Every structure is written in structure tokens, then in C-alpha cells.
């Protein structure tokens, strides 16, 4: 589907029927990127807000939130737009990237994640994501992260 909001509406209705009001839910983010123009159309369903990282390495949160999937069959989802300029990177991540406690029981939070992202060269793709994973693991002071972690980056070359 070319419309992220419509896609999330379909997924939501199906999950609501499957979960049958038992309190289960899922989060999701759907986006369509025009590689030629850098235009990104997206919708969010209870998912952490992706970061748009400037060419200079400064991250900012995208706008747009929606209800988690499966809770309300008629929940509306809205399509948002942004532009990925040359040299910029879109970073989509799960809550396992910022709901991390350190040894003093202080949560990293989204601001802390943004600080880590600001120091990376995301044009390096997977190598940069590996570096971010290592920073998150070091923050947690554990052998492995306590929650699942998914990081997806989309870089538009300069």
C-alpha cells in the first residue's frame, strides 16, 4: 500500500479482531520514501518517534503519533510528511533503544539516545548502527540489553 495511514488502519482492524479486547497491542511505524525527491510519507501507531538526523549530525524527532495497534478497531491514523534532504538520515528504532537503565537505575530516555546519535556518522550504515548498539550496551552495563532492539536507518547520499 502506498498510503501508510491506510496500511496501519488495515493492520489495526485485523489485530483488534485477533486480540478480541483482551488488552494486547502492538506498535508500528509505516513509511513510504520517494528516493528521487526524498519525500517521506509516514504514519505512527504507538511507536517511538523516528529521528531525522541532519547532514551535520543533529537529530530531531519527527512529529506524529497514533494509537497502538489492536486496542481500538476504529482508531484513526494520520499521514505525516517530511523530506529527507541529501546527506540526511532517517532513524527508526524500538523502545529498547532508550528504555535502558544504567547501573544507577537512571533511564537513558530519548534525549540520551539523541545525544548518542549526534556523535555518529550515520552515512556509514550498518557500521554506525553497530557503534550505536555498543554505546547502548555500555550504558546498560550488562552483557546484553534487557529489551529487544531494532534499529533501521535510511540515508540519502549527498
N, C-alpha and C positions, 0 to 999 in steps of 0.2 A: 504494500500500500504506500502511495506517495504522500499521504496525509498522516503525520504522526499522531494527531489528536484522534482521528478516526480509528487508527490502529489500536490505540490504548482503550478506546471505547469498546471495541470488539473483544479485546483480551479481558477487560474488566467484566463485561457481561458474562462471558464464559466462566471466569473464575468465581464470580458471585454465585452462579448456578452450581458450580462444583463444590464450593465451600459451604453453601447452603446455610448461611447465617451462623456458622459455628465459631466466628471470630478469627478465622485465618485470613491472611492478607499477604500481598507481595508488593514490592516496589518495582518501578520500571521507568526507563527513560527511552524515548524513541526519537530519532532524528534522521533527517534526510539532508544530505550535503550536495550542493551543486559544485562540483570540482572546478568548473570553469570560472564561476563568479565568486566562490567562497561563501555563498549564502547558505545558512543553516536554518532549516525549519525544524522545530522540536516541540515535544510535549513531555511533561513530567508527571509521574504518578507516585507521589510519596517517596521519591528517590532523592538522595543528596544532590544539591545543585551543582552541575558541572562548572569547571573553571575555564575561562578563556584567558590564555596566557599570551601577553603581548610579545612583540619581537624583542623587547628589552628585558623580557623575563618576568614582568609583573602580572600576577594573576588577579582576576576579578571573578566574582560569582555571577553566573547568568541569572536572569530573572525567571520567574515561572515556577509555580508549584501546583500540584493537584492531589486529589485524594489517593490513598494507597489503593492498589488493585484488589478487587474482590470484596470490599467492605459494603459498598452500596452499588447495586446494579445500574442505577441511573446517574451515577456520578458524572458530571461533565468534565471534559478535558479540553484545554485551550491550546492552540498552536501559537508558539512564540517564534520570533525571528531574530537572528543576529548574523553578523558577517565575520567570516574568518579571513582576515587580510593576509597578504603574503608575509611569511615569517611567523605567523601566529599558530598557536596550538590549542586545540580543544581537549580538555582532560575530563573524562567521565570516570567516576570511581564509586565504590560502595562505602557504606558507613564503617567498614573495617579499616579504612584509611585515616580515620580521625577519632573514632571512639576507642582510643588506646590509652591505657593508664601507664604511667611510669612507676618507678619504684616508690615514689612518694604519694602514689594514688592521685596524681594530677592528670586529668584528661588532656590529650593533645588538642582537640577540637579543630574546627575548620580553619580558624585563624593560624593555628600552629601548622596545619597541613599547607596552607598558603605560604607560610614562611619557608617551609622545606622546598616547595615547588619553585619559589622565586630564585633559589640558588641552582637550579638545574638548567641544562641546555636540552630542552625537550625536542630539538631538531634531531637529536641522536636516537630517537625512537626507543626501542626496547632497552638499550643500554641505559638510557636516562630513567626509564621505569624501574629497572633493576636497582639503580642507585637510590631511587625514592623508596623502594621496598626495604633496602638496607637501612636507610635512615629511620624508617618506621619501626623496624625490628630493634634497632639500637635504642630508640626512645622507650620501647616497651621493656627493655632489659630482660627479655625472655628468649628462649630458643626458637620459639615460633609465635606468630601473632595469635591472640586468643579468638579472633573472629575471621571469617572469610574475607579475602581481599581480592577485588578485581579492579584493575587499572586499564583504561583504554585511552590511548591518545591518538589524535588525528592532527597531523602537522601539515600546513600548507607551505610548501617551499617558497623561498624568497625569489 
